[in-house]
Amino acid sequence: MGQASSQAAGAEHSAAKPLSMLVAAVGVVYGDIGTSPLYTLKEVFAGHYGVPVNHDGVFGILALIFWSLIWVVTIKYVLFVLRADNQGEGGIMALTALARRASSRYPKLQAVLVILGLIGAALFYGDSMITPAISVLSAVEGLELAFDGLERWVVPLALVVLVALFLIQKHGTDRIGKLFGPVMVAWFLVLGGLGVSGIVRHPEVLNALNPIWGVRFFMVHPGMGVAILGAVVLALTGAEALYADMGHFGRKPIARAWLALVLPALVLNYFGQGALLLENPEAARNPFYLLAPNWALVPLVVLATLATVIASQAVISGAFSLTRQAIQLGYIPRMHIQHTSSAEQGQIYIGAVNWALMVGVILLVIGFESSGALASAYGVAVTGTMLITSILVAAVILLLWKWPPLLAVPILLGFLLVDGMFFAANVPKIIQGGAFPVLAGIVLFILMTTWKRGKELLVDRLDEGALPLPIFISSIRVQPPHRVQGTAVFLTARSDAVPHALLHNLLHNQVLHEQVVLLTVVYEDIPRVPPARRFEVDSYGEGFFRVILHFGFTDEPDVPQALKLCHLDDLDFSPMRTTYFLSRETVIASKLEGMARWREALFAFMLKNANGNLRFFNLPLNRVIELGTQVEM
């Protein structure tokens, strides 16, 4: 069951060094949601929402923020979603794999859930670009309060900070977490301290903990109440990173850090800002920085800048995890994945994703120029992903875990209702600048579905002219070719047909090896496959063997290492006796039934630029022969 596996994974992560893992989790996971106080109340009271900066307005907003943090982050994500792990792995793709498994008996529902999962993944990438831009800009803008005439330097300084962040990614989340963890702990302590200083001056602000104030705000301002959720949701940005980064640190360190440090610090700071607004409504132009004493402003800007760099780290590391899962599940072309920790398997770096995100972030900063302008675009991708997560979790709870409907349905309906309201409040932002993450999501969705469908069509086209394996072996018996020493491994997607590379090799070289292995790599809907279940071996006689290797979507697909587990007397995978034969297909767009011509051309381009099997499967460079073939789509 999901709960049991999650507990095991969390124990595995946190048993050895719980305190250091908790600090590292604070450093990587909570940067995004931890820097939301920089701009949330500033955006709420900016003026274009029409929220009055008076007693009822401040109390209503604080109640909405507090109970949103409790319901969405604490109850939904920490208590429920983090339990929907896939053998310790989190994120929208891991959840999609679980939902696909849960709905296996309902093909139409399964197809819908997979499409929703892909949309959620695409929106997460859009969020991964906006989060660093708005976070760092909001921090650097504090310099405008400390020094006159620095407005024109905000964008250049933000760009310098962001480029530096992406340049250090290759050092890995393990080192980054150890570096940023203590800084982020200090940030949350400062948040709490600033909040307490404001609350002490106006302790009556704590009355806003009563949810009645939020209900009253909706009753008094019915139209504004829904619209203001588009700004309130800024306090929740980063909640999805809790789940996406679970594979890096485990559930327990993430949950404990939230309950013990992050949530109390956030609540104290928001209520401290609220107390300041009761005292001085003019402080609405930047309540976070104006809450601090003048002497602390510059150090606070420096600390906030460091914290926003860490905020960006949460979504960047989540994007790396998501990309690897999507590659293994067949939705993204293969890329080079660099493991940055010998102890934690989930800590990786993907250069192509890193540089693509950097370009997107730079364009956003240059295009919007301020955190206020970016806030108008922020929230569409976040709330869309949150809503899709709720739908997928509902499928897992009802169909896989089989919780009693009387217990599960009311809670799940509550998640869907709240997420639906947040999403509806953010839809108008699409025409106010929020089209960027939506367009980025649409492009990524098209790329993912084109790659998945293209690979399926490619296999079908190759199968059309494929020679059945039993017929080929029978012909070998009748007219045996010259056999040479050693083992030939042919990678193929089909287990019952002769690979094109084998036919090409026999046609051109007129020889066969003593042992011929037809190797198929299969990816399961689970993160890791244990060594005992890694391989299947069948012998067809005449020196022919069928080997199927099973990997999870977070496993390192090291084929030579996996083949060492195949202890069969007739098979010898000694490095100097084994040759690997690969087939590289060149796709030509045609009028054959399949995809639209433009999608076929797009797939051909993606296939040409994808990372090859040689590097992806860690094959020895000096033992690989690659044979090409052209395929019309």
N, C-alpha and C positions, 0 to 999 in steps of 0.2 A: 504493500500500500504506500501512497505518496508520503504519508506522515512518517512512517517508520524509516523509509529511506532517507528522508530529510534529516531526521534525528541522528541517524548513523553518520551521514555526511557532515553534519554540524559538529558531532563529537570528534570525528576524524580530523577536522580542520582545527578545532580549538583545544584539544586535549593537551597537546605538546606545550604550547606557549600561549595561553588564553589572553593574557594582558597585552602582549605584543600584537596578537592578531586583532584584538579589539581596537587598539590604537591605529593600526594600519587600516582597518576597515573604516574608522572615522576619517582617516586621511583621504581615502580613495572614493568611498561610497557616498559620504554625506556632504561633500563640498557643494553640490548643486543646491539641494534644499536648504543647506546651512547658510547660503548667501542670499536667499530670498528676502530676508529683512532689509537688504540694501535698497530694494526697489518696489516691494509690494505695496506698502501703505503710501509711498510717494505716488505710485500710479493710481491707486484707489481714489485719492483726494486731489488728483491733478487738475480736476475741473471739468473735463469733458464727460465724466459720468454723472456729474451733478450731485454728488454726495455731499451733504452739508457737514462742515467741520464743527459740529456742535456735540452736545452730550449724547443725544440719541443716535446721531450718525456714527460717532466713534464707537459707542457701545455695540451697535448693531454689526458693524464691520468686524470688531474684535471677536464677537461671538461667532460670526460666520467663519472666521479664520481658525479659531480654536477648535470648533466642532468639525470643521473640514479636516484638520490635522488628525483629530481623534478617529473620525469615521474612515477616511480614505487611507491615511498612512498607517495608523496604529492597528485598526481593526482589519481593514481589507488587506493591506500589503504585509504587515508584520505577522498578524495572526493567521491569515488565510493563504494569501498568494505565495509567501515564502515556503509554505508547506507543499505547494504544488511544484516541487522540484522534480527533475528527471535525473535520479541518482546523483543528487547534489548539484546539478547544473540548473541555472535559471535563465530568464530571458524569454522574449516572445517566441523565438524559434524552438527552444526546448519545450515551452508550453504548447506550441503548435504540434510538436511531435507527440506529446502526451494526449492532446485532444484528438489527434488523428487515430491514435491507438484506441482511445476510449470510444470513438464513433465508428469503429471498423465494421460493425453490423448494419450501419446506416450509410450507404455510399453517398447519397445526395447530401446529407448533413455533413459528412466527412469532407466533401469537396468544398462546401461553403465555409467550414471552419478553417481549412487550409488557406483558402483565399483571404479570409479575414486575418489570419496569422501573417500572411505575406504583406498585406496592407499595413498591419501594425509594425512589422519590421521596417518597411519603407518609411513610415512616419517617424520611427525612432531615429533613423539616419538624419532626417530633417531637423529633429530636435537636437541631435548631436552637433549640428552646426550653429544653431541659434544660441544654445546655452553658453558656450564660451564667449560669444560676442557680447551678449547682454550682460553677463556677469562681470567681465573685465571692464567693460565700458562704465558700468554703474559704480565700480570701485574707483576707477581713475577720476571720474567726475567729482569725487570729493575734493580733489585739488582745487576746483573752482571756488570752493568755500574758504579754503585756506589761503589762497594767493589770487590776487586780481590779475586779469589778463592772460590766464592760462587756458582759456577755452579752446584756442586753436591748437593747443598741444595735446588735447585729450585723445584724439584719434591716433596720431602718431605714436604716443606712449602705449596706448592699448594694443596697437599692432606689434610693437616691439615685444611686449609681454607675451602675446599670443604666439608669435613665431617662436620665441624661446621655449614655450611650453611644448609645441609640437616637435621641436628639435631634440628634447630630452626623452621623448617617448620610447625610443629604442633601448633605453636602459631598463625598462620593465617596471610593472606596477609594484613589484616587491620592493625595489629600492626606492621608488617614488613614494610608496606608502610609508616606509620607514622614515623618509625625509619629511613628508608632509603631515604624517600623523600627529606628531607633537605640536606642529603649528596649528593644525585644525582643532586640537583639544584646547589650545590657548584661545583660539577664535571663539569657540563656544563658551568658554569661561568669561571672556570679555562681553559676549552677547548677553549672558545672564547678568553680569555685573552692571552693564549699562541699563538693562531692564529694571533691575532692582532699584537703581538710583532714581529712575523715573517713578516707579510704583510707590516708593517711600514718600515722595512729595504729594502724590494723589492716590492713596490706597483704595479709594472708592472705585477705581477702575477695575478692580478684581471682580466687581459685581457683574462684569460682562462675561464671566464664565457661565452665567445662567443662559441656557439656550433660548429662553423667552425673548431676549433682546434680538436675536437673529430672526425669530418668527415675527416679532413686532416690526422689524425693518421691512420684511416682505409685505406685511399687511399695510403699512403706511405708504410704502413705495413699491407697488406691485410690478410695474414695468421696469423700474430701475433695479429692483431686487434680483431679477433674473440676469439683466445685463451686467450688474456689478460682479457676478460670478466670474465673468471674463477676466476681471482683475484679481479677485480673491484666489483664483486658481494659481496665480503666480507664487503663492505660499506653498503650493504642492509640487512645484516643478522639481524633478529629481526623484520623485517617489518610484518611478519605473526603474531608475538606476539601482535601487535597493535589490530588485529582482534580477536585473541584468547582470550585476556584479556578484551574484551569489556564488558562482563557480570559482571566484577568486578567493573568497574568504569563508564561505559557509554561512548557514542560517543563524546559528547562535551568536557569533560575534556581532553580526549586523543587527539582530533584534535587541541584544543587550545594550549596544551602543545607543540605539534609538531611545530606549526607555530610560536609561540611566543618565544620559548626557544631552543628546540632541534635542529631544522633545522639550524637556524642562527649559533649556536655554532659549529655544525659539519662542516658547510661550511667554517667558519673562520679557524677552526683548520686544515682542509685538505689543505687549501690554504696557511696557515702559514707553514705547513710542506713542501709544494711545494716551497715556497720562500727560506726555508733553503736549499733545495736540489739544487736550482739555485746558491746559494752562496757556498755550500760545498757538492759536489756530494758524498764524503765519508760518509756523514751522512745517506746514504741510509740503512746502517746496522741497524739503529733504529731511524728513523727521529722523532718519537713522543717524546721520552725521551731527545734526543739531542737538541730538540727545546727549552727545559727548561734551565735556568741558573744552574750552578753546585750546588749552595747552595740550590736550590729547588728540587733537584733530589730525595732525600730520602722522604721528605714529599709527593712528587708527586707519588712515588711508593706506599706509604701507601694509599693515596687517590684513586689511580688506582685499588689497590687490593679491597678496599671497593666497588668501582664502578663495578668491575667485579663480585663480589659476588651478587650485585644487578642485573647485566646482567643475571646471571644464574636464578635469581628469576623470570624474565619475562617468560622464557619458562617453568619453573617448575609449576608456577601457571596456565599457559596455559594448561599444560598437565593434571592438576587436573580437570579443566573445561571440557576439551575434553573427559576425561575418564568418568565423570558423564554423559555427554550427550550420549556417546556410550553405557553405561549401560542401560539408560532409553530407548534408541532406539533398544536395543536387540542385540548389536554386541559384548559386553564384559560381562563376568560373573559378577554377583553382588558382590560388595565389600562394606566394611564398609566406609561410608562417614561421616566425622566429620565437622559440620558447625562451623566456627571459628569467626563468627560475628553475633550478634543479629540484626544488622541494615541492613547489605548487604547480601542478600540471595546467591549471587554468590560466596561468599568467603568461600572456603571449603578446607579440607585437606584429602587426601587419602593415608593412610600409606603404602599400598602395592605398589602403584605407586612411592611414595617417595623413598622407600628402593631399588626398582628395578632400578630407575634412578641413585641412588647413586652408586650401584655396577657397572653399565655401565660406569659411569664417572670415577670411580677409575681405571677400567681396561684400559680406553682410556689414562689416564694420564700416567700410568705405561708403557703402550705399545708404545706410541708415544714420550713421554718424552720432547717434545718442541712444542711451538706454530707453528713454521715453518713447522714441520712434520705434525701437525694436519691440518694446512691450506691446505695441499694437499688432505686431505680427506673431507674438509669442502666445502659445496656448492651444492653437489649433492642433498641432502635431501631438502635443502632450496629452490633451484630453481625448483625442482620437485613439491613441495607443492605450490609454487607461480604460476606455470603454471596451475596446477589443479584448484586452486582458480579462475584464470581467466576464465577457461572453465565453471565452475559452476556459476560464476557471470554472464557470458554471457547468460546462460540458464534462470537465474532469471530475468535479465533485459528484455530479448526478450519475454519470455513466461509468466512470472508472472506480471511484471510491464507493459509489452506491450509498451515499448518505441518505437517511430517511427524508423524503420530500417535505414532510411537515416541518422538519428542522431546517433544511437547506434552502428551500424556495423563498421563504420570507427574507432571509439574509441576502440571498443572491439578487432578489428583486430590489432590495435597498441599495446594493452596489450599483445595479444597472440604472436605477432612478437617479441617484446622485451624479454618476458619471455622465448620464444622458443630459442632465441639466447643465453641467459644466461644459459639455461639448456644444450644446445648443447655444449657450451664451457666447461661445468663441467663434461660431460660424460667421457672424458678421465681420469678424476680423480679416476674413479672406480678402475682402475688397479694400481693407485698410492697410495692406502690406503683408497679411498672413498668407498670401498666395505662394510665397517662396517655399515654405516647408511642404505645402500641398503639391506644388509643381515638382519639387525634388522627390517627394514620395511617389507621384505618378510615374516619373521617369524610372525610378528604381523598381517599382512594381512591374513596369513593362520589361525592364531588363531581366528581372528574376523569372517572370513567367515565360519570356522568350527563351531563356536558357534552358529551363526545365522542359518545355515543349519541344524545343529544337533537339535536345539530347534524345528524347523519346522517338522523334521522327528519324533521327540519324540511325538509331538502333534498328528501327523498322526497315529503313532503306537497305541497310547492310544485310538484314535477314532475308530480303527478297531473293538475293542471289546466293545465299549461304548454302553450303553443302552439308547435309546431315552427317554427324560424326560416325554413326554405325556404317553408313555406305562408304565413307572414306576409309575406315579401318578395314572393311572387307576388301576394298581394292588394293590396300597395302599387302594383304595376305596373298592376293593373286599375283600381283606384280610388285614384289618388294624392292624399294629403292635402296641405294647405297646408304648404309648407316655409319655415322661417325661417333666417336666417343664423347661422353659428356651429357649434360642435361640442358634441354632447351625449354624455356618458360615463355609461353605465349599469353599475353594479357588479353582477355576477351570479355565482353559483356554477356555473351550467351554461353550457357553450359551445355547445349546440345548441338552446336554447329561448329564447323571448322573455321578458325580465325582466318581472316584475309592474309595476315602476315605469314601464317604457316603455308598457305597455298602459294604466295609469292616466293617464299624462300625455296620451296620444293621445285617450283617452276624454273627459277633462275639458277639455283645452285645445285639442283638435282641430288640433294642429300637430305637425310633426316638424322637427328641425333638418336642415340640409344634410348634415352628417356625423353619423352615429349610430355610436358605438363601444360594443360590448358587451365589457366589461372583466372578466376573471377573474384573481384573484390566487392563485397556486399556491405552496405552501411545500414545499421539497424536504427530504430527509433529510440535508442537508449544511449547515454553518454559513453559508457565503456563496456566492452565485451571481455569477460574474464578469459585468461589464456586457455582454460580447459574447453571453452566453446569457440576458440578462435578459428579452427579449420575443420573442413570435411574433405576426405580423400576417397576417391573411387578409382579402381583400376579397370581399364577397358581391354587389357591385353595388348600384345604387339608393342609393349613399351609405352603405351599411352595412359595418362593419368589425368583425372579431373580433380582440381583442388579449388575449394571455395574458402576464401578468407573472410571472416566477419569482423568488422570494426564498428565501434560506436562513433557518434558524431563529435566526440571530443578526443578520440584516440589518435595517437600518432600513427599514420598508416605506413609503417616501416615493413615493406614486403620481405626483404632478405632476412630480417630478424624474425618475422613471423614464420617463415618457411623452415627455420631451424627447429620449430616445434613439431614438424611433420616427421615423426620417427617411424619411417617405413623402410624395411630392408631393401626394397627394390629402388628406392629413390635416394639420390645423392645430390645434395644442394651445396656441396663444397664450393667456396667462392671461385676458385680457379677452374672448376669444371662446369659452372653454370653460366649460360648465356641467356639474356632476356631479349625477347623480340617484341617490339611495339609497333602498332599501326597508327600512323598519323593521317587523319582524314582531312581532305580539303573539300569544303562544301561549296557547291555551285547553286545559286538560286535558280529555280526553274518554274514552269507552269504546272508541275505536278501538284496534286491535291495535298495540302498540308497547312502551312501558314501563309499569311499574306507575303507578297514578294519583299516588301520592305523589312518585315520581321525575319525573313530568311536571310536577307543581306546583313541584317544586324547580327543574327546568330553566327553567320560565317565570319564576320569581323571579330566577334567575341571568341569564337573557337580558335581563330588564328592567333590571338593574343593571350590565350589562357596559358597558365603554367603547365608544362608538359608532364606526362606520367613519370618521366625519368626522375625529375627532381621531387615531385610530389610524393612518390612512393619510395624515395630514398634508394634508388637503384644505383649500383656501382657504375661510374661513368665509362670505365674501360670494358664493361661486359654487356653493353646494350647495343642492339642493332635495330634501327628504326626504318620501317618500310611505309611508303606513302600510298594513298589511294584517293581518287576523286569520287565524290558522291553528289548526285543531284537531289535537291530537296523538293 
